[in-house]
Amino acid sequence: MNTRRDFLLTAALASAAPGRTRAAEADTALELWYRQPAPDWNEALPIGNGRLGAMVFGGIESEHLQLNDNTLYSEEPGRRDLDLDVTKGFDNVVRMLRSRQYTEAGEFITKNWGGRGQPCYQPLGDLYIEFPGHTGASEYRRELDLATAVSHVRYVSGGVGYTREIFASYPDQVIVIRLGASQPGRLTFRALLRSIHPTAKA
């Protein structure tokens, strides 16, 4: 019995056998999937291209995408961090720390040594896509394919299968939403854009 030959033959037959390949099985393992919409931001699925991003909630009657753009942040032109001199008040801070006055020391440091706050990204807005009449849905599934960075939502409502495919394109610098229905003329929706920024127009 040639153990090495038998092993190679078994491996060759396994690789040629019909069914899923190891690569396909690995791709399946790179999915996040759920049987209900996200109840909050923490459970929504992220998509992005490095500049544009969205958290996809996967709602049934109302899809919700929380949008972000890295050019929108809490800074204004022409400002830089302030010059700081921590030697001023240093002995006073040390005294407060040794006296266990941590709150007072922290407030002093924040006010006098913190400088200008680091700019933070701001939410661009919220996109809502409403699907009237999509109640009592079954066969629900939302997922994020980590290999392709595409988010999918699937469910059946009123005997019609509905699908959503959402991804962020880097070459085109857009977020793409593709909506589908298993029967013609059964896809009706309304899109709404809301933003906390007063200059944004809904």
Summary of the structure (lengths in Angstrom):
residues: 202
radius of gyration: 26.6
end to end distance: 75.8
largest distance: 84.2
contacts: 488
relative contact order: 0.17
helix: 22%
strand: 37%
